[in-house]
Amino acid sequence: MKITRLVTYIVPPRWLFLKIETDEGLVGWGEPVVEGRAHTVETQVHELADYLVGQDPLNIEDHWTVLYRGGFYRGGAIHMSALAGIDQALWDIKGKALGQPVHALLGGRVRERIRVYSWIGGDRPADTARAARECVARGFTAVKMNATEEMQFIDTHDKVDRVLANVAAIREAVGPNIGIGVDFHGRVHRPMAKVLAAELAPFKLMFIEEPVLSENAEALAEFAASCTTPIALGERLFSRWDFKHIFEAGHVDIIQPDPSHAGGITETRKIAAMAEAYDVALALHCPLGPIALAANLQLDAVCYNAFIQEQSLGIHYNTTNDLLDYLTHPEVFAYHDGYVAIPDGPGLGIEINEEAVLRQSQVGHRWRNPIWRHKDGSFAEW
């Protein structure tokens, strides 16, 4: 079997799908995208295609090695996301060729389903208590929200008070046993991160996410020393080489690699195994589309330290198309009692509705994240 073509589709709301075709008629699907940089990643996919066309798609480990190491410059968001989608599609082909789900090819699953959380609110959290109640009514047992709006290096306590009011309203609305994740989203700098964490401690959060930006990981030592809430980080890290410094420092409790950014199934599995050796939990990052979620669930099936899965059903970004719109059989993602089942079909376990993909690729998107500014006119982290 040989690879004959790589076809990309930019589809709303902000996704990039990849189809790898073979001379035996088998196709595999992947989701290589950097949110806000879809066209750039698309170009990288087609640059990597020069090597792949004519190759046997089943030699996944070797292809990953060549596509990663074969260029003098390597790593980073664009390269690793393009490689991630290719890797997902190759695993999809291999599973279909052998009539097995990817998790069976990775050694077999250790769980049949995994807990999921739902996003509430948006970029500027409001009506969070109502949104949390609605999620719980739909069966979710955990929610996540953005913590704050713009926040300066040193800011006023009225912003801290607004964060506390939102979280307090959620806790009061859903009770003590619903998990609440609070995402600082890299918007909070080191001085205010310490203040926020201390004030949030009474609410017994499930985790605080990205308390500081990944490039400021050295700040985690002081932060972790005074924070009793589990610390999560990793959506902006792209390889085991990026993560090894995080593990060695020992200040993170939960890692959040994204299998559409961190080199796909092949690389993310290795990152998860490294985390397990450091007694660190896994909560894969996935505010993306159905192919990405399917790849995440195949990994959740085989990673012992996975405890919860992000997913984008109803997320605030999905204003045009939602998670299930590109699937022929959307019921494959069986949500029940706050969990989602691991797909058992061949490959990634989903069937893409190609007619919907083709139709919506004519619409496309040019999604960009907002540009925020502080009151003094300086740039604010989003």
C-alpha positions as a Markdown table, in Angstrom:
| # | Residue | x | y | z |
|---|---|---|---|---|
| 1 | Met | 0.0 | 0.0 | 0.0 |
| 2 | Lys | 1.3 | 3.5 | -0.9 |
| 3 | Ile | 0.3 | 7.0 | 0.0 |
| 4 | Thr | -1.0 | 8.8 | -3.1 |
| 5 | Arg | -2.3 | 12.2 | -1.9 |
| 6 | Leu | -2.7 | 14.5 | 1.1 |
| 7 | Val | -5.8 | 16.7 | 0.8 |
| 8 | Thr | -6.6 | 19.5 | 3.3 |
| 9 | Tyr | -9.9 | 21.2 | 4.1 |
| 10 | Ile | -10.2 | 24.4 | 6.1 |
| 11 | Val | -13.7 | 24.3 | 7.7 |
| 12 | Pro | -15.6 | 26.4 | 10.1 |
| 13 | Pro | -15.6 | 27.2 | 12.9 |
| 14 | Arg | -11.8 | 27.2 | 13.1 |
| 15 | Trp | -10.6 | 23.8 | 12.1 |
| 16 | Leu | -8.3 | 22.2 | 9.5 |
| 17 | Phe | -9.0 | 18.6 | 8.4 |
| 18 | Leu | -6.5 | 16.4 | 6.5 |
| 19 | Lys | -7.3 | 13.3 | 4.4 |
| 20 | Ile | -4.5 | 11.0 | 3.4 |
| 21 | Glu | -5.4 | 8.8 | 0.4 |
| 22 | Thr | -3.8 | 5.4 | -0.6 |
| 23 | Asp | -3.6 | 3.4 | -3.8 |
| 24 | Glu | -5.8 | 0.7 | -2.1 |
| 25 | Gly | -8.7 | 3.0 | -1.5 |
| 26 | Leu | -8.2 | 3.3 | 2.3 |
| 27 | Val | -8.1 | 6.9 | 3.6 |
| 28 | Gly | -7.2 | 8.3 | 7.0 |
| 29 | Trp | -8.2 | 11.5 | 8.6 |
| 30 | Gly | -6.3 | 13.9 | 10.9 |
| 31 | Glu | -6.8 | 17.3 | 12.4 |
| 32 | Pro | -3.6 | 19.4 | 12.0 |
| 33 | Val | -4.3 | 22.9 | 13.1 |
| 34 | Val | -3.0 | 25.8 | 15.2 |
| 35 | Glu | -6.0 | 28.0 | 16.1 |
| 36 | Gly | -5.6 | 31.2 | 14.2 |
| 37 | Arg | -2.9 | 29.8 | 12.0 |
| 38 | Ala | -4.8 | 27.2 | 10.0 |
| 39 | His | -3.5 | 28.4 | 6.6 |
| 40 | Thr | 0.1 | 28.3 | 7.8 |
| 41 | Val | -0.2 | 24.8 | 9.1 |
| 42 | Glu | -1.9 | 23.8 | 5.9 |
| 43 | Thr | 1.2 | 24.9 | 4.0 |
| 44 | Gln | 3.5 | 22.9 | 6.3 |
| 45 | Val | 1.4 | 19.8 | 5.7 |
| 46 | His | 1.9 | 20.1 | 2.0 |
| 47 | Glu | 5.6 | 20.7 | 2.4 |
| 48 | Leu | 5.8 | 17.4 | 4.4 |
| 49 | Ala | 3.7 | 15.7 | 1.8 |
| 50 | Asp | 6.7 | 15.8 | -0.6 |
| 51 | Tyr | 8.3 | 13.0 | 1.5 |
| 52 | Leu | 5.2 | 11.0 | 2.2 |
| 53 | Val | 3.7 | 10.5 | -1.2 |
| 54 | Gly | 4.7 | 7.1 | -2.5 |
| 55 | Gln | 5.5 | 5.8 | 1.0 |
| 56 | Asp | 3.9 | 2.9 | 2.9 |
| 57 | Pro | 1.5 | 4.5 | 5.3 |
| 58 | Leu | 1.9 | 1.7 | 7.9 |
| 59 | Asn | 5.5 | 2.7 | 8.8 |
| 60 | Ile | 4.3 | 5.3 | 11.3 |
| 61 | Glu | 7.2 | 5.5 | 13.6 |
| 62 | Asp | 9.7 | 5.9 | 10.8 |
| 63 | His | 7.6 | 8.5 | 9.1 |
| 64 | Trp | 7.3 | 10.4 | 12.3 |
| 65 | Thr | 11.1 | 10.3 | 12.9 |
| 66 | Val | 11.9 | 11.5 | 9.3 |
| 67 | Leu | 9.3 | 14.2 | 9.3 |
| 68 | Tyr | 10.5 | 15.5 | 12.7 |
| 69 | Arg | 14.3 | 15.0 | 12.3 |
| 70 | Gly | 14.6 | 15.3 | 8.5 |
| 71 | Gly | 14.6 | 19.1 | 8.5 |
| 72 | Phe | 17.4 | 21.1 | 10.0 |
| 73 | Tyr | 14.9 | 23.2 | 11.9 |
| 74 | Arg | 12.4 | 21.3 | 14.0 |
| 75 | Gly | 9.7 | 21.6 | 16.6 |
| 76 | Gly | 7.4 | 24.5 | 17.4 |
| 77 | Ala | 3.7 | 25.0 | 17.0 |
| 78 | Ile | 3.4 | 24.9 | 13.2 |
| 79 | His | 5.7 | 22.0 | 12.5 |
| 80 | Met | 4.5 | 19.8 | 15.3 |
| 81 | Ser | 0.8 | 20.5 | 14.5 |
| 82 | Ala | 1.3 | 19.6 | 10.8 |
| 83 | Leu | 3.1 | 16.4 | 11.9 |
| 84 | Ala | 0.3 | 15.7 | 14.5 |
| 85 | Gly | -2.5 | 15.7 | 11.9 |
| 86 | Ile | -0.4 | 13.5 | 9.5 |
| 87 | Asp | 0.3 | 11.1 | 12.4 |
| 88 | Gln | -3.4 | 10.9 | 13.3 |
| 89 | Ala | -4.3 | 10.1 | 9.7 |
| 90 | Leu | -1.6 | 7.4 | 9.4 |
| 91 | Trp | -2.9 | 5.7 | 12.6 |
| 92 | Asp | -6.4 | 5.9 | 11.2 |
| 93 | Ile | -5.3 | 4.1 | 8.0 |
| 94 | Lys | -3.4 | 1.5 | 9.9 |
| 95 | Gly | -6.4 | 0.7 | 12.1 |
| 96 | Lys | -8.7 | 0.5 | 9.1 |
| 97 | Ala | -6.2 | -1.8 | 7.3 |
| 98 | Leu | -6.1 | -4.2 | 10.2 |
| 99 | Gly | -9.7 | -3.8 | 11.2 |
| 100 | Gln | -8.8 | -2.6 | 14.7 |
| 101 | Pro | -9.3 | 0.6 | 16.7 |
| 102 | Val | -6.0 | 2.5 | 17.3 |
| 103 | His | -6.1 | 1.7 | 21.0 |
| 104 | Ala | -6.0 | -2.0 | 20.3 |
| 105 | Leu | -2.8 | -1.4 | 18.2 |
| 106 | Leu | -1.3 | 0.5 | 21.1 |
| 107 | Gly | -1.7 | -2.4 | 23.5 |
| 108 | Gly | -5.4 | -2.4 | 24.4 |
| 109 | Arg | -7.4 | -0.1 | 26.5 |
| 110 | Val | -7.3 | 0.3 | 30.2 |
| 111 | Arg | -10.7 | 2.0 | 30.4 |
| 112 | Glu | -14.0 | 1.9 | 28.5 |
| 113 | Arg | -14.9 | 5.5 | 29.0 |
| 114 | Ile | -13.4 | 8.7 | 30.4 |
| 115 | Arg | -14.8 | 11.6 | 32.3 |
| 116 | Val | -15.3 | 14.9 | 30.3 |
| 117 | Tyr | -15.7 | 18.5 | 31.3 |
| 118 | Ser | -17.6 | 21.2 | 29.6 |
| 119 | Trp | -16.6 | 24.8 | 29.0 |
| 120 | Ile | -18.8 | 27.5 | 30.5 |
| 121 | Gly | -18.8 | 31.2 | 29.8 |
| 122 | Gly | -16.5 | 32.7 | 27.2 |
| 123 | Asp | -13.6 | 34.9 | 26.9 |
| 124 | Arg | -15.2 | 37.3 | 29.4 |
| 125 | Pro | -16.9 | 35.1 | 31.9 |
| 126 | Ala | -20.5 | 36.1 | 32.7 |
| 127 | Asp | -23.7 | 34.2 | 33.8 |
| 128 | Thr | -21.4 | 31.4 | 34.8 |
| 129 | Ala | -23.6 | 30.0 | 37.5 |
| 130 | Arg | -26.5 | 29.6 | 35.0 |
| 131 | Ala | -24.2 | 28.0 | 32.5 |
| 132 | Ala | -22.8 | 25.6 | 35.1 |
| 133 | Arg | -26.2 | 24.5 | 36.2 |
| 134 | Glu | -27.1 | 23.8 | 32.6 |
| 135 | Cys | -24.0 | 21.7 | 32.1 |
| 136 | Val | -24.8 | 19.7 | 35.2 |
| 137 | Ala | -28.4 | 19.2 | 34.0 |
| 138 | Arg | -26.9 | 17.7 | 30.8 |
| 139 | Gly | -25.0 | 15.2 | 32.9 |
| 140 | Phe | -21.5 | 16.8 | 33.2 |
| 141 | Thr | -19.7 | 16.4 | 36.5 |
| 142 | Ala | -17.0 | 18.9 | 35.8 |
| 143 | Val | -16.8 | 22.4 | 34.2 |
| 144 | Lys | -14.0 | 24.8 | 33.2 |
| 145 | Met | -14.0 | 28.6 | 32.9 |
| 146 | Asn | -11.6 | 31.3 | 32.0 |
| 147 | Ala | -10.6 | 33.0 | 35.2 |
| 148 | Thr | -10.3 | 36.6 | 34.3 |
| 149 | Glu | -10.4 | 39.4 | 31.7 |
| 150 | Glu | -7.3 | 41.5 | 31.0 |
| 151 | Met | -4.9 | 41.6 | 34.0 |
| 152 | Gln | -1.8 | 43.7 | 34.4 |
| 153 | Phe | 1.4 | 42.5 | 36.1 |
| 154 | Ile | 0.1 | 44.2 | 39.2 |
| 155 | Asp | -3.6 | 44.9 | 39.1 |
| 156 | Thr | -6.4 | 46.1 | 41.3 |
| 157 | His | -8.3 | 43.9 | 43.6 |
| 158 | Asp | -11.7 | 44.6 | 42.0 |
| 159 | Lys | -10.6 | 42.2 | 39.2 |
| 160 | Val | -9.7 | 39.6 | 41.8 |
| 161 | Asp | -13.1 | 40.1 | 43.4 |
| 162 | Arg | -14.9 | 39.5 | 40.1 |
| 163 | Val | -13.0 | 36.2 | 39.7 |
| 164 | Leu | -14.0 | 35.2 | 43.2 |
| 165 | Ala | -17.7 | 36.2 | 42.6 |
| 166 | Asn | -17.9 | 34.0 | 39.5 |
| 167 | Val | -16.3 | 31.0 | 41.1 |
| 168 | Ala | -18.4 | 31.4 | 44.2 |
| 169 | Ala | -21.6 | 31.6 | 42.2 |
| 170 | Ile | -20.6 | 28.3 | 40.4 |
| 171 | Arg | -19.8 | 26.5 | 43.6 |
| 172 | Glu | -23.0 | 27.6 | 45.2 |
| 173 | Ala | -25.0 | 26.6 | 42.0 |
| 174 | Val | -23.6 | 23.1 | 41.5 |
| 175 | Gly | -22.6 | 22.1 | 45.0 |
| 176 | Pro | -19.4 | 20.7 | 46.5 |
| 177 | Asn | -18.9 | 17.6 | 44.3 |
| 178 | Ile | -18.8 | 19.1 | 40.8 |
| 179 | Gly | -15.2 | 19.6 | 39.5 |
| 180 | Ile | -14.3 | 23.2 | 38.6 |
| 181 | Gly | -11.3 | 24.0 | 36.5 |
| 182 | Val | -10.2 | 27.6 | 36.4 |
| 183 | Asp | -8.0 | 28.5 | 33.4 |
| 184 | Phe | -5.7 | 31.5 | 33.9 |
| 185 | His | -5.0 | 31.2 | 30.1 |
| 186 | Gly | -1.6 | 32.8 | 30.4 |
| 187 | Arg | -3.4 | 36.1 | 31.0 |
| 188 | Val | -2.1 | 36.3 | 34.6 |
| 189 | His | 1.5 | 37.3 | 35.4 |
| 190 | Arg | 3.5 | 35.9 | 38.2 |
| 191 | Pro | 2.7 | 38.5 | 40.9 |
| 192 | Met | -1.1 | 38.3 | 40.5 |
| 193 | Ala | -1.1 | 34.6 | 40.0 |
| 194 | Lys | 0.0 | 34.2 | 43.6 |
| 195 | Val | -2.8 | 36.4 | 44.8 |
| 196 | Leu | -5.5 | 34.7 | 42.8 |
| 197 | Ala | -4.4 | 31.2 | 43.8 |
| 198 | Ala | -4.5 | 32.1 | 47.5 |
| 199 | Glu | -8.0 | 33.7 | 47.2 |
| 200 | Leu | -9.4 | 30.7 | 45.2 |
| 201 | Ala | -8.2 | 28.0 | 47.6 |
| 202 | Pro | -11.4 | 27.8 | 49.7 |
| 203 | Phe | -13.4 | 26.8 | 46.6 |
| 204 | Lys | -11.6 | 23.4 | 46.3 |
| 205 | Leu | -10.9 | 23.7 | 42.6 |
| 206 | Met | -10.2 | 20.6 | 40.4 |
| 207 | Phe | -7.2 | 22.5 | 39.0 |
| 208 | Ile | -5.8 | 25.8 | 38.0 |
| 209 | Glu | -4.7 | 25.8 | 34.4 |
| 210 | Glu | -1.7 | 27.8 | 33.0 |
| 211 | Pro | -1.2 | 29.9 | 36.1 |
| 212 | Val | 1.7 | 31.4 | 34.2 |
| 213 | Leu | 2.8 | 31.1 | 30.6 |
| 214 | Ser | 4.8 | 28.0 | 29.7 |
| 215 | Glu | 7.9 | 30.1 | 28.9 |
| 216 | Asn | 7.8 | 31.4 | 32.5 |
| 217 | Ala | 7.9 | 27.9 | 34.0 |
| 218 | Glu | 10.6 | 28.9 | 36.4 |
| 219 | Ala | 7.9 | 30.9 | 38.2 |
| 220 | Leu | 6.0 | 27.7 | 39.0 |
| 221 | Ala | 8.4 | 26.8 | 41.9 |
| 222 | Glu | 7.3 | 29.8 | 44.0 |
| 223 | Phe | 3.7 | 29.4 | 42.9 |
| 224 | Ala | 3.5 | 25.7 | 43.7 |
| 225 | Ala | 5.1 | 26.2 | 47.1 |
| 226 | Ser | 2.1 | 28.3 | 48.2 |
| 227 | Cys | -0.7 | 26.7 | 46.1 |
| 228 | Thr | -2.7 | 23.7 | 47.4 |
| 229 | Thr | -4.7 | 23.4 | 44.2 |
| 230 | Pro | -3.5 | 21.0 | 41.5 |
| 231 | Ile | -1.6 | 22.9 | 38.8 |
| 232 | Ala | -2.2 | 22.0 | 35.1 |
| 233 | Leu | -0.1 | 23.1 | 32.1 |
| 234 | Gly | 1.0 | 22.0 | 28.7 |
| 235 | Glu | -1.2 | 23.0 | 25.8 |
| 236 | Arg | 1.6 | 25.3 | 24.4 |
| 237 | Leu | 4.3 | 22.6 | 24.6 |
| 238 | Phe | 4.8 | 20.5 | 21.6 |
| 239 | Ser | 7.2 | 17.6 | 22.2 |
| 240 | Arg | 8.7 | 15.4 | 24.9 |
| 241 | Trp | 11.7 | 17.7 | 24.8 |
| 242 | Asp | 9.5 | 20.6 | 25.8 |
| 243 | Phe | 7.9 | 18.6 | 28.6 |
| 244 | Lys | 11.0 | 17.1 | 30.1 |
| 245 | His | 12.0 | 20.3 | 31.8 |
| 246 | Ile | 8.6 | 20.6 | 33.3 |
| 247 | Phe | 8.8 | 17.0 | 34.7 |
| 248 | Glu | 12.3 | 17.6 | 36.0 |
| 249 | Ala | 11.3 | 20.7 | 37.9 |
| 250 | Gly | 8.4 | 18.8 | 39.6 |
| 251 | His | 5.9 | 21.7 | 40.0 |
| 252 | Val | 3.1 | 20.5 | 37.7 |
| 253 | Asp | 0.4 | 18.0 | 38.8 |
| 254 | Ile | -1.5 | 17.7 | 35.5 |
| 255 | Ile | -0.1 | 17.9 | 32.0 |
| 256 | Gln | -2.3 | 18.9 | 29.0 |
| 257 | Pro | -0.6 | 18.1 | 25.7 |
| 258 | Asp | -2.7 | 18.5 | 22.7 |
| 259 | Pro | -2.5 | 15.6 | 20.2 |
| 260 | Ser | -3.2 | 18.0 | 17.4 |
| 261 | His | -0.3 | 20.2 | 18.4 |
| 262 | Ala | 2.2 | 17.9 | 20.2 |
| 263 | Gly | 3.1 | 15.6 | 17.3 |
| 264 | Gly | 0.0 | 13.4 | 17.2 |
| 265 | Ile | -0.8 | 10.1 | 18.7 |
| 266 | Thr | 2.8 | 8.8 | 18.5 |
| 267 | Glu | 4.4 | 11.7 | 20.4 |
| 268 | Thr | 1.6 | 12.4 | 22.9 |
| 269 | Arg | 1.7 | 8.7 | 24.0 |
| 270 | Lys | 5.4 | 9.1 | 24.8 |
| 271 | Ile | 4.7 | 12.4 | 26.7 |
| 272 | Ala | 2.0 | 10.7 | 28.7 |
| 273 | Ala | 4.3 | 7.8 | 29.6 |
| 274 | Met | 6.9 | 10.3 | 30.8 |
| 275 | Ala | 4.3 | 11.9 | 32.9 |
| 276 | Glu | 3.3 | 8.6 | 34.5 |
| 277 | Ala | 6.9 | 8.0 | 35.5 |
| 278 | Tyr | 6.8 | 11.4 | 37.4 |
| 279 | Asp | 3.3 | 10.6 | 39.0 |
| 280 | Val | 1.7 | 13.4 | 37.0 |
| 281 | Ala | -1.9 | 13.1 | 35.7 |
| 282 | Leu | -2.9 | 13.5 | 32.1 |
| 283 | Ala | -5.8 | 15.7 | 30.9 |
| 284 | Leu | -5.5 | 16.1 | 27.1 |
| 285 | His | -6.2 | 19.5 | 25.6 |
| 286 | Cys | -8.9 | 19.4 | 22.9 |
| 287 | Pro | -11.0 | 22.5 | 22.2 |
| 288 | Leu | -11.1 | 21.3 | 18.6 |
| 289 | Gly | -13.1 | 19.2 | 16.2 |
| 290 | Pro | -14.3 | 15.6 | 15.9 |
| 291 | Ile | -11.1 | 14.1 | 14.5 |
| 292 | Ala | -9.0 | 15.6 | 17.2 |
| 293 | Leu | -11.4 | 14.3 | 19.9 |
| 294 | Ala | -11.3 | 10.8 | 18.4 |
| 295 | Ala | -7.5 | 10.8 | 18.5 |
| 296 | Asn | -7.7 | 12.0 | 22.1 |
| 297 | Leu | -10.0 | 9.3 | 23.1 |
| 298 | Gln | -7.8 | 6.6 | 21.5 |
| 299 | Leu | -5.0 | 7.9 | 23.7 |
| 300 | Asp | -7.2 | 8.1 | 26.8 |
| 301 | Ala | -8.0 | 4.5 | 26.3 |
| 302 | Val | -4.4 | 3.4 | 26.8 |
| 303 | Cys | -2.9 | 6.0 | 29.1 |
| 304 | Tyr | -3.3 | 4.9 | 32.7 |
| 305 | Asn | -2.8 | 8.5 | 34.1 |
| 306 | Ala | -5.6 | 10.0 | 32.0 |
| 307 | Phe | -8.3 | 11.2 | 34.3 |
| 308 | Ile | -10.5 | 13.7 | 32.4 |
| 309 | Gln | -10.9 | 14.9 | 28.8 |
| 310 | Glu | -11.5 | 18.3 | 27.4 |
| 311 | Gln | -14.0 | 18.5 | 24.5 |
| 312 | Ser | -15.6 | 21.2 | 22.5 |
| 313 | Leu | -19.3 | 20.3 | 22.4 |
| 314 | Gly | -21.1 | 23.7 | 22.8 |
| 315 | Ile | -17.9 | 25.6 | 23.4 |
| 316 | His | -18.1 | 29.4 | 22.8 |
| 317 | Tyr | -15.9 | 29.2 | 19.7 |
| 318 | Asn | -18.4 | 26.9 | 17.8 |
| 319 | Thr | -20.7 | 29.6 | 16.6 |
| 320 | Thr | -21.3 | 28.1 | 13.2 |
| 321 | Asn | -20.5 | 24.4 | 13.2 |
| 322 | Asp | -20.2 | 22.2 | 16.3 |
| 323 | Leu | -18.4 | 19.0 | 17.2 |
| 324 | Leu | -20.8 | 16.5 | 15.7 |
| 325 | Asp | -21.7 | 18.3 | 12.4 |
| 326 | Tyr | -19.0 | 16.5 | 10.4 |
| 327 | Leu | -19.7 | 13.0 | 11.5 |
| 328 | Thr | -21.9 | 10.5 | 9.6 |
| 329 | His | -22.7 | 8.8 | 12.9 |
| 330 | Pro | -22.5 | 11.4 | 15.7 |
| 331 | Glu | -23.7 | 8.9 | 18.2 |
| 332 | Val | -20.2 | 7.4 | 18.2 |
| 333 | Phe | -19.4 | 10.0 | 20.9 |
| 334 | Ala | -21.7 | 8.5 | 23.5 |
| 335 | Tyr | -22.0 | 11.0 | 26.3 |
| 336 | His | -23.5 | 9.7 | 29.5 |
| 337 | Asp | -23.3 | 10.7 | 33.2 |
| 338 | Gly | -20.4 | 13.0 | 32.6 |
| 339 | Tyr | -18.4 | 10.4 | 30.6 |
| 340 | Val | -17.8 | 9.7 | 26.9 |
| 341 | Ala | -17.3 | 6.2 | 25.6 |
| 342 | Ile | -14.1 | 5.3 | 23.8 |
| 343 | Pro | -14.9 | 4.6 | 20.1 |
| 344 | Asp | -14.3 | 1.0 | 19.1 |
| 345 | Gly | -14.5 | 1.2 | 15.3 |
| 346 | Pro | -11.5 | 0.7 | 13.1 |
| 347 | Gly | -8.8 | 3.4 | 13.1 |
| 348 | Leu | -9.9 | 6.5 | 15.0 |
| 349 | Gly | -13.4 | 4.9 | 15.3 |
| 350 | Ile | -15.3 | 7.7 | 13.5 |
| 351 | Glu | -16.7 | 8.1 | 10.0 |
| 352 | Ile | -16.3 | 11.6 | 8.5 |
| 353 | Asn | -19.2 | 13.0 | 6.4 |
| 354 | Glu | -17.1 | 14.0 | 3.4 |
| 355 | Glu | -20.1 | 15.7 | 1.8 |
| 356 | Ala | -20.3 | 18.1 | 4.8 |
| 357 | Val | -16.6 | 18.6 | 4.8 |
| 358 | Leu | -16.5 | 19.5 | 1.1 |
| 359 | Arg | -19.5 | 21.8 | 1.5 |
| 360 | Gln | -18.1 | 23.7 | 4.5 |
| 361 | Ser | -14.6 | 23.9 | 3.0 |
| 362 | Gln | -16.2 | 26.2 | 0.4 |
| 363 | Val | -17.1 | 28.5 | 3.4 |
| 364 | Gly | -13.7 | 28.1 | 5.2 |
| 365 | His | -12.6 | 30.5 | 7.9 |
| 366 | Arg | -10.0 | 33.0 | 8.9 |
| 367 | Trp | -10.5 | 32.7 | 12.6 |
| 368 | Arg | -8.2 | 34.9 | 14.7 |
| 369 | Asn | -8.0 | 35.2 | 18.5 |
| 370 | Pro | -9.0 | 38.7 | 19.9 |
| 371 | Ile | -6.4 | 41.4 | 20.5 |
| 372 | Trp | -6.8 | 42.9 | 23.9 |
| 373 | Arg | -5.4 | 46.0 | 25.4 |
| 374 | His | -5.1 | 47.4 | 28.9 |
| 375 | Lys | -6.6 | 50.7 | 29.8 |
| 376 | Asp | -3.2 | 52.3 | 29.2 |
| 377 | Gly | -3.2 | 51.1 | 25.6 |
| 378 | Ser | -0.6 | 48.4 | 26.1 |
| 379 | Phe | -1.1 | 44.8 | 24.8 |
| 380 | Ala | -2.9 | 42.4 | 27.1 |
| 381 | Glu | -2.6 | 38.6 | 27.1 |
| 382 | Trp | -5.7 | 36.9 | 25.7 |
